[in-house]
């Protein structure tokens, strides 16, 4: 019997023709797998109705009660510079409709240079349930709401979800006395409707909001909150003055604010009272003129239920504004530099080297060099963009996955192990393939087709790694608009293709390449060594994911494929058709896809370091106790992670410093995928590893570089103990 942890890969057909098509289908199946529901810890949600027996043809109020833990908060309908409001997806029977959620007024929270509109303390969201006239008394009315929101403290943000059920019965509409106080308080907290009129004008780079009507508000704390993005930044200073018959608010317009934006909706509030506002558009006005956009009194429902273009559940977290070009430029630059460094990985360097040498073989044929360079670039960019599109699409559909998600399924690791083994054996000269294939012969084959496939192959093998520059870049892609996010992933492919692209288009670099000769055959065989090491490394990862039994099964499948490739080479050397020799290879591929690899028990932290397994609850508990914490987000398939372990984290002097300073080490093992770790990374705007956090006992959490040193970690531990660098030295 299959467990819920199984993915949709079980439904992939057992017969296929091309390996790449199988791989793509497997990826799509994996991301469609079920995600285990996580318990809400930081904001508890509950639902209740004004009456348990709503009357047909009437409206009944429904309340969503949100109660944060001490030090945590939720977000208003417009979160401001960062955050995510409460989203509700209702399932209701026929004859029932439910309106949008209405929020109480927010407060302004400024933290780390960002300003957000938040709800501090417990808050209640109201909505209306409308029951059709033809619903008969006694009819059961089961309601279900899927809620999602972002819960934040001053140091941590966690996406959370809850599914709430409420059973009502059509009746006489008798009010639930026990719930009456909740609804009275919730209604009183909503902005007062219909009291104020608003006139909006644009003067140069500023908005001017003239508010008419009686409103007893504290001038020292009053503020205007826009319910839509794009009017002005949450952190923008507001000049609020009393004038005859009302108030005037002046604030600088956002850089991306349209000259004639949509209707303004918002709230004018101090710390105790709030009023709903609405105005129909605005236009540029001379300084001497009065503002031109006017409003009728707005209802609270109109202001807050239609306040923003709310993301549907398929849209996921709030995206950054398209005009945020600075964040995009930083992310794109990081992706290009990160892709450039990926060429030094042992599984990519041989492929790049062979393509470079193919240019040396082509001599002075500059046209051929340019064609191959562009094709290699296209293959690399197409692959990274496709993987990025899968990631962005899956996250938009609510799946908690991150970069390198394909390596969190043992069968993906097994398929990549077989691919690396085949490339290694081909480079070693065991067999040749005359047509297009994932082989060394294709990698050295002249022409656009071979170069495109080589670029795609290099990107496919290299993208599971994350090194310097890449982490921040790929994390930023989570909050950028979809076109900008895909451009960042394309930048990763550009960085990988850049060396070969330069060689192809700069004749001077081509002249630096060694002259072709017999040595190229020997060099090609030498390059089989790092590819073979890559296959061995993937076998180790497979063993870590599936235990000894899974590793043994994987090695048997690899041996079957190797025998088939040896048979292919044997028939080729005899001048016979090699097709029959491919039968064992295809059999190995089919078994690799269809086999049910065992999954060992949950990962445990290494006992020799005294580390503990990471959880959000444990991290928060240690922080509350004032214990310094080092968090290692790692995976067995992450090469940089393993290097950092050897050279920095697991060293005896580092562990001794941690023990002396009382530093607790938490290990977040992402090898097999973990929704809690994925969500935590996303809350820190990251979707790749390695990633390291250090939380001193009395200071904010610090992000550490992706390349660690023992000296750096010892220095941090001594700072926690109260020592200076001089004392340590």
CORRAKA-V414710 format. One record per residue. N is the residue number from 0. PHI is phi in radians with two decimals (none if undefined). OMEGA is omega in whole degrees, -180 to 180 (NA if undefined). Layout:
N_PHI_OMEGA + N_PHI_OMEGA
This chain:
0_none_-176 + 1_-1.41_179 + 2_-1.50_179 + 3_-1.07_-179 + 4_-1.25_178 + 5_-1.12_-180 + 6_-1.79_-179 + 7_-1.23_177 + 8_-1.03_179 + 9_-1.08_-176 + 10_-1.68_180 + 11_-1.19_180 + 12_-1.00_-177 + 13_-1.44_179 + 14_-1.99_176 + 15_-2.67_-176 + 16_-1.78_-173 + 17_-1.94_-178 + 18_-1.10_-177 + 19_-1.11_178 + 20_-1.12_177 + 21_-1.10_-179 + 22_-1.12_179 + 23_-1.10_179 + 24_-1.11_179 + 25_-1.12_178 + 26_-1.06_-179 + 27_-1.11_178 + 28_-1.14_-178 + 29_-1.12_-176 + 30_-1.25_-180 + 31_-1.50_-178 + 32_-1.16_-179 + 33_-1.20_177 + 34_-1.94_-178 + 35_-1.14_179 + 36_-1.23_-179 + 37_-1.89_180 + 38_-1.22_177 + 39_-1.33_-176 + 40_-2.08_-169 + 41_-1.74_172 + 42_-2.30_179 + 43_-1.54_-178 + 44_-1.99_175 + 45_-2.54_-179 + 46_-2.25_177 + 47_-2.61_-178 + 48_-1.97_179 + 49_-1.13_176 + 50_-2.50_177 + 51_-1.54_-180 + 52_-2.33_-178 + 53_-1.07_-178 + 54_-1.59_180 + 55_-1.01_178 + 56_1.42_-179 + 57_-2.13_178 + 58_-1.97_179 + 59_-2.10_179 + 60_-1.46_176 + 61_-2.04_-179 + 62_-2.06_170 + 63_-1.84_-178 + 64_-1.66_-178 + 65_-2.04_-177 + 66_-2.15_180 + 67_-1.32_168 + 68_-1.19_179 + 69_-1.01_179 + 70_1.57_-179 + 71_-1.96_180 + 72_-2.57_173 + 73_-1.94_-172 + 74_-2.10_177 + 75_-1.26_-179 + 76_-1.06_170 + 77_-1.94_-174 + 78_-1.22_-176 + 79_1.62_-176 + 80_-1.20_-180 + 81_-2.70_177 + 82_2.08_-180 + 83_-2.62_-178 + 84_-1.30_177 + 85_-1.28_177 + 86_-1.97_-177 + 87_-2.15_176 + 88_-2.08_-172 + 89_-1.63_169 + 90_-2.06_-174 + 91_-2.30_178 + 92_-1.36_177 + 93_-1.06_180 + 94_1.56_-178 + 95_-2.19_172 + 96_-2.25_-179 + 97_-2.24_-179 + 98_-1.43_-180 + 99_-1.43_179 + 100_-1.29_176 + 101_-1.97_-174 + 102_-1.74_165 + 103_-1.23_-180 + 104_-1.14_-179 + 105_-1.60_168 + 106_-2.17_-179 + 107_-1.59_177 + 108_-2.12_177 + 109_-1.92_-176 + 110_-2.66_176 + 111_0.94_177 + 112_1.44_179 + 113_-1.95_177 + 114_-2.07_-178 + 115_-2.33_175 + 116_-1.74_-169 + 117_-2.24_169 + 118_-1.87_177 + 119_-1.65_-177 + 120_1.38_-178 + 121_-1.17_178 + 122_-2.52_-177 + 123_-2.18_177 + 124_-1.82_-179 + 125_-1.93_173 + 126_-2.57_-178 + 127_-1.92_173 + 128_-1.78_179 + 129_-1.85_-178 + 130_-1.90_-178 + 131_-1.08_-180 + 132_-1.13_-172 + 133_-1.57_178 + 134_-1.39_-176 + 135_-1.31_175 + 136_-1.00_-179 + 137_1.58_180 + 138_-1.24_178 + 139_-1.24_180 + 140_-2.20_178 + 141_-1.37_179 + 142_-2.06_174 + 143_-2.39_178 + 144_-2.27_173 + 145_-1.69_-178 + 146_-1.82_172 + 147_-2.46_-179 + 148_-2.80_177 + 149_-1.98_176 + 150_-1.81_-176 + 151_-2.32_165 + 152_-1.97_179 + 153_-1.26_-176 + 154_-2.19_-171 + 155_-2.64_174 + 156_-2.19_-177 + 157_-2.33_172 + 158_-1.18_-178 + 159_-2.31_-180 + 160_-2.44_174 + 161_-2.72_173 + 162_-2.00_-175 + 163_-2.04_180 + 164_-2.07_179 + 165_-2.53_-179 + 166_-1.92_176 + 167_-2.00_178 + 168_-2.35_179 + 169_-1.01_-177 + 170_-2.77_-173 + 171_-1.73_177 + 172_1.40_180 + 173_-1.08_-177 + 174_-1.24_176 + 175_-1.40_-175 + 176_-1.07_-178 + 177_-1.17_-178 + 178_-1.55_-175 + 179_-0.98_180 + 180_-1.06_179 + 181_-1.10_-177 + 182_-1.25_177 + 183_-1.11_180 + 184_-1.15_-180 + 185_-1.15_179 + 186_-1.14_180 + 187_-1.13_-179 + 188_-1.41_180 + 189_-1.24_176 + 190_-1.02_-179 + 191_-1.19_-177 + 192_-1.73_171 + 193_1.32_-176 + 194_-1.58_-173 + 195_-2.06_173 + 196_-1.98_-174 + 197_-2.19_174 + 198_-2.22_-174 + 199_-2.07_175 + 200_-2.46_178 + 201_-1.87_179 + 202_-2.23_-177 + 203_1.11_-180 + 204_-1.66_-176 + 205_-2.08_166 + 206_-1.66_173 + 207_-2.17_-178 + 208_-1.95_176 + 209_-1.72_-174 + 210_-1.96_-178 + 211_-1.89_178 + 212_2.28_-178 + 213_-1.42_179 + 214_-2.57_-180 + 215_-1.46_-177 + 216_-2.18_178 + 217_-1.40_-176 + 218_-1.07_-177 + 219_-1.35_-178 + 220_-2.24_-177 + 221_-1.25_-178 + 222_-2.71_177 + 223_-1.74_-179 + 224_-1.97_177 + 225_-1.36_-179 + 226_-1.49_178 + 227_-2.17_171 + 228_-1.23_167 + 229_1.75_180 + 230_-1.40_177 + 231_-2.71_-178 + 232_-1.20_179 + 233_-1.08_-179 + 234_-1.49_-177 + 235_-1.15_178 + 236_-1.10_178 + 237_-2.00_174 + 238_-1.71_-176 + 239_-2.04_-180 + 240_-2.29_174 + 241_-1.37_174 + 242_-2.44_-177 + 243_-1.09_177 + 244_1.46_179 + 245_2.89_-174 + 246_-2.34_171 + 247_-2.35_179 + 248_-2.06_177 + 249_-2.09_-178 + 250_-2.63_-179 + 251_-1.20_180 + 252_-1.25_175 + 253_-1.12_179 + 254_-1.06_-177 + 255_-1.77_180 + 256_-1.22_180 + 257_-1.29_178 + 258_-1.05_179 + 259_-2.20_-175 + 260_-1.29_179 + 261_-1.25_-180 + 262_-0.96_177 + 263_-1.48_173 + 264_-2.35_-179 + 265_-3.09_-176 + 266_-2.38_175 + 267_-1.94_-168 + 268_-2.63_164 + 269_-1.96_-175 + 270_-1.31_-176 + 271_-2.15_-174 + 272_-2.18_180 + 273_-2.62_-178 + 274_-2.37_179 + 275_-1.41_-180 + 276_-2.28_174 + 277_-2.71_176 + 278_-2.51_-177 + 279_-1.63_173 + 280_1.14_177 + 281_-2.87_175 + 282_-2.46_179 + 283_-1.10_180 + 284_-2.26_175 + 285_-1.09_-179 + 286_-1.00_-174 + 287_-1.36_-176 + 288_-1.55_173 + 289_-1.41_176 + 290_-1.01_-171 + 291_-1.93_-177 + 292_-1.54_-177 + 293_-2.16_-177 + 294_-2.39_164 + 295_-1.59_176 + 296_-0.96_-177 + 297_-1.80_175 + 298_-1.50_179 + 299_-1.02_-179 + 300_-1.07_-179 + 301_-1.15_-176 + 302_-1.22_-169 + 303_-1.76_179 + 304_-1.38_179 + 305_-1.99_-169 + 306_-1.21_-175 + 307_-2.34_171 + 308_-1.36_-173 + 309_-1.26_175 + 310_-1.24_172 + 311_-1.29_179 + 312_-0.99_180 + 313_-1.41_-177 + 314_-1.60_177 + 315_1.25_-175 + 316_-1.09_-179 + 317_-1.07_-180 + 318_-1.61_177 + 319_-1.24_-180 + 320_-1.12_-180 + 321_-1.00_-177 + 322_-1.35_-179 + 323_-1.35_-175 + 324_-1.23_-179 + 325_-1.13_178 + 326_-1.07_180 + 327_-1.13_-179 + 328_-1.11_179 + 329_-1.11_-179 + 330_-1.13_-179 + 331_-1.13_179 + 332_-1.09_178 + 333_-1.09_179 + 334_-1.16_-180 + 335_-1.13_179 + 336_-1.13_178 + 337_-1.10_177 + 338_-1.11_178 + 339_-1.08_-179 + 340_-1.24_179 + 341_-1.09_180 + 342_-1.14_179 + 343_-1.51_178 + 344_-1.14_-176 + 345_-1.08_-180 + 346_-1.56_-178 + 347_-1.78_-175 + 348_-0.98_178 + 349_-1.07_-179 + 350_-1.15_178 + 351_-1.07_-179 + 352_-1.10_-179 + 353_-1.14_178 + 354_-1.18_177 + 355_-1.11_180 + 356_-1.23_176 + 357_-1.15_175 + 358_-1.21_177 + 359_-1.08_179 + 360_-1.21_-178 + 361_-1.34_176 + 362_1.21_-173 + 363_-1.64_-179 + 364_-1.35_-175 + 365_-1.20_180 + 366_-1.08_179 + 367_-1.09_180 + 368_-1.08_-179 + 369_-1.18_178 + 370_-1.07_-179 + 371_-1.17_179 + 372_-1.07_179 + 373_-1.16_180 + 374_-1.18_177 + 375_-1.08_177 + 376_-1.05_-179 + 377_-1.10_179 + 378_-1.12_-180 + 379_-1.16_-178 + 380_-1.17_-180 + 381_-1.08_-178 + 382_-1.22_-180 + 383_-1.16_178 + 384_-1.19_179 + 385_-1.11_178 + 386_-1.11_177 + 387_-1.11_179 + 388_-1.13_177 + 389_-1.08_-179 + 390_-1.11_-179 + 391_-1.09_-180 + 392_-1.11_-180 + 393_-1.15_179 + 394_-1.18_178 + 395_-1.14_178 + 396_-1.48_174 + 397_1.69_180 + 398_-1.50_-178 + 399_-1.58_177 + 400_-2.29_179 + 401_-2.34_179 + 402_-1.04_-175 + 403_1.29_-180 + 404_-1.02_-176 + 405_-1.16_-179 + 406_-1.49_178 + 407_-1.56_174 + 408_-1.98_-176 + 409_-0.98_-179 + 410_-1.20_175 + 411_-1.13_177 + 412_-1.09_180 + 413_-1.11_179 + 414_-1.11_178 + 415_-1.18_176 + 416_-1.12_178 + 417_-1.12_179 + 418_-1.11_179 + 419_-1.11_178 + 420_-1.12_180 + 421_-1.10_179 + 422_-1.12_-180 + 423_-1.08_-180 + 424_-1.17_177 + 425_-1.18_178 + 426_-1.12_179 + 427_-1.30_177 + 428_1.60_-179 + 429_-1.15_179 + 430_-2.66_176 + 431_-2.24_176 + 432_-2.23_-175 + 433_-1.41_-179 + 434_-1.74_178 + 435_-1.03_-180 + 436_-2.86_175 + 437_-1.53_-173 + 438_-2.44_177 + 439_-1.12_179 + 440_-1.11_176 + 441_-1.23_-178 + 442_-1.16_178 + 443_-1.80_-179 + 444_-1.27_179 + 445_-1.35_177 + 446_1.98_-175 + 447_-1.18_-176 + 448_-1.11_180 + 449_-1.10_-179 + 450_-1.15_178 + 451_-1.06_180 + 452_-1.10_179 + 453_-1.16_177 + 454_-1.09_178 + 455_-1.13_-180 + 456_-1.11_-180 + 457_-1.05_-180 + 458_-1.17_-178 + 459_-1.10_-177 + 460_-1.35_-171 + 461_-1.51_-171 + 462_-1.10_177 + 463_-1.07_-178 + 464_-1.47_176 + 465_-2.44_-178 + 466_-2.13_179 + 467_-0.94_179 + 468_1.40_-172 + 469_-1.24_-174 + 470_-1.02_-180 + 471_-1.13_-178 + 472_-1.11_-179 + 473_-1.24_175 + 474_-1.17_179 + 475_-1.10_180 + 476_-1.08_179 + 477_-1.17_-174 + 478_-1.91_177 + 479_-1.45_172 + 480_-1.01_-174 + 481_-0.97_179 + 482_-1.04_180 + 483_-1.19_178 + 484_-1.09_178 + 485_-1.14_177 + 486_-1.13_178 + 487_-1.13_178 + 488_-1.13_175 + 489_-1.11_177 + 490_-1.07_176 + 491_-1.09_177 + 492_-1.14_177 + 493_-1.08_179 + 494_-1.05_179 + 495_-1.15_-176 + 496_-1.46_-172 + 497_-1.01_180 + 498_-1.01_-179 + 499_-1.19_178 + 500_-1.10_179 + 501_-1.15_179 + 502_-1.08_-177 + 503_-1.23_-172 + 504_-1.84_180 + 505_-1.95_-177 + 506_-0.99_-179 + 507_-1.09_178 + 508_-1.18_178 + 509_-1.13_-180 + 510_-1.23_177 + 511_-1.35_179 + 512_-1.18_180 + 513_-1.15_179 + 514_-1.18_178 + 515_-1.14_180 + 516_-3.11_-178 + 517_-1.14_-179 + 518_-1.08_-176 + 519_-1.13_178 + 520_-1.13_178 + 521_-1.13_-179 + 522_-1.11_179 + 523_-1.08_180 + 524_-1.21_176 + 525_-1.12_-179 + 526_-1.19_177 + 527_-1.22_-177 + 528_-1.14_178 + 529_-1.08_177 + 530_-1.20_177 + 531_-1.16_176 + 532_-1.11_176 + 533_-1.08_178 + 534_-1.09_179 + 535_-1.14_178 + 536_-1.07_178 + 537_-1.17_176 + 538_-1.11_177 + 539_-1.12_177 + 540_-1.07_178 + 541_-1.04_178 + 542_-1.14_178 + 543_-1.18_-178 + 544_-1.40_-172 + 545_-2.07_177 + 546_1.34_-178 + 547_-1.11_-179 + 548_-1.11_179 + 549_-1.14_178 + 550_-1.11_179 + 551_-1.06_179 + 552_-1.12_179 + 553_-1.11_179 + 554_-1.17_177 + 555_-1.12_178 + 556_-1.14_178 + 557_-1.12_179 + 558_-1.13_177 + 559_-1.07_179 + 560_-1.13_-179 + 561_-1.12_177 + 562_-1.09_178 + 563_-1.08_179 + 564_-1.17_175 + 565_-1.08_179 + 566_-1.12_177 + 567_-1.02_-179 + 568_-1.10_-180 + 569_-1.12_180 + 570_-1.23_178 + 571_-1.12_-179 + 572_-1.16_178 + 573_-1.62_178 + 574_1.31_-180 + 575_-1.85_179 + 576_-1.14_-178 + 577_-1.65_-174 + 578_-1.08_-177 + 579_-1.13_180 + 580_-1.23_180 + 581_-1.34_-178 + 582_-1.02_177 + 583_-1.10_180 + 584_-1.13_179 + 585_-1.12_178 + 586_-1.10_179 + 587_-1.09_179 + 588_-1.13_-180 + 589_-1.10_179 + 590_-1.15_-179 + 591_-1.06_-179 + 592_-1.36_-173 + 593_-1.54_-172 + 594_-1.16_176 + 595_-1.74_-178 + 596_-1.27_179 + 597_-1.19_177 + 598_-2.02_-179 + 599_-1.25_179 + 600_-1.09_-178 + 601_-0.98_-178 + 602_-1.13_177 + 603_-2.19_-180 + 604_-1.27_179 + 605_-1.07_-175 + 606_-1.23_-175 + 607_-1.24_179 + 608_-1.78_-178 + 609_1.26_-178 + 610_-1.34_177 + 611_-2.10_177 + 612_-1.29_-177 + 613_-1.31_164 + 614_-2.63_179 + 615_-1.05_-179 + 616_-1.12_-179 + 617_-1.16_178 + 618_-1.07_180 + 619_-1.13_-180 + 620_-1.11_179 + 621_-1.13_178 + 622_-1.11_180 + 623_-1.13_180 + 624_-1.44_-179 + 625_1.35_-180 + 626_-1.56_175 + 627_-1.13_-173 + 628_-2.31_170 + 629_-1.99_-177 + 630_-1.96_-179 + 631_-1.92_175 + 632_-1.55_-169 + 633_-2.45_174 + 634_-2.76_-179 + 635_-1.12_-178 + 636_-1.53_-179 + 637_-1.61_-176 + 638_-1.11_-179 + 639_-1.10_178 + 640_-1.04_-178 + 641_-1.16_177 + 642_-1.11_179 + 643_-1.07_178 + 644_-1.07_-175 + 645_-1.22_-171 + 646_-1.62_-174 + 647_-2.36_-167 + 648_-1.29_-173 + 649_-1.53_178 + 650_-1.17_-176 + 651_-1.09_-178 + 652_-1.20_176 + 653_-1.16_-179 + 654_-1.13_177 + 655_-1.14_178 + 656_-1.15_177 + 657_-1.06_-178 + 658_-1.12_-179 + 659_-1.16_-178 + 660_-1.53_180 + 661_1.29_-180 + 662_-1.40_175 + 663_-1.62_180 + 664_-1.77_175 + 665_-1.88_-180 + 666_-1.88_177 + 667_-1.76_-175 + 668_-1.51_-176 + 669_-1.79_-173 + 670_-1.01_-177 + 671_-1.77_-179 + 672_1.45_-180 + 673_-2.62_-177 + 674_-0.99_-179 + 675_-1.14_178 + 676_-1.16_180 + 677_-1.06_180 + 678_-1.16_179 + 679_-1.12_177 + 680_-1.05_-180 + 681_-1.10_179 + 682_-1.17_176 + 683_-1.74_-179 + 684_1.03_177 + 685_-2.30_174 + 686_-2.47_-179 + 687_-2.60_178 + 688_-2.21_8 + 689_-1.27_177 + 690_-2.61_-175 + 691_-2.31_177 + 692_-2.16_173 + 693_-2.24_-177 + 694_-2.02_175 + 695_-1.10_-174 + 696_-1.14_-175 + 697_-2.26_-178 + 698_-2.30_179 + 699_-1.09_178 + 700_-1.15_-179 + 701_-2.01_172 + 702_-1.53_-179 + 703_-1.76_178 + 704_-1.09_180 + 705_-1.34_174 + 706_-1.88_-176 + 707_-1.80_171 + 708_-2.36_179 + 709_-1.09_180 + 710_-1.05_179 + 711_-1.09_-178 + 712_-1.20_178 + 713_-1.14_179 + 714_-1.10_178 + 715_-1.11_180 + 716_-1.11_179 + 717_-1.19_175 + 718_-1.13_178 + 719_-1.14_-179 + 720_-1.41_179 + 721_1.70_179 + 722_-1.55_173 + 723_-1.64_177 + 724_-1.07_-179 + 725_-1.14_179 + 726_-1.12_-180 + 727_-1.15_-180 + 728_-1.24_NA
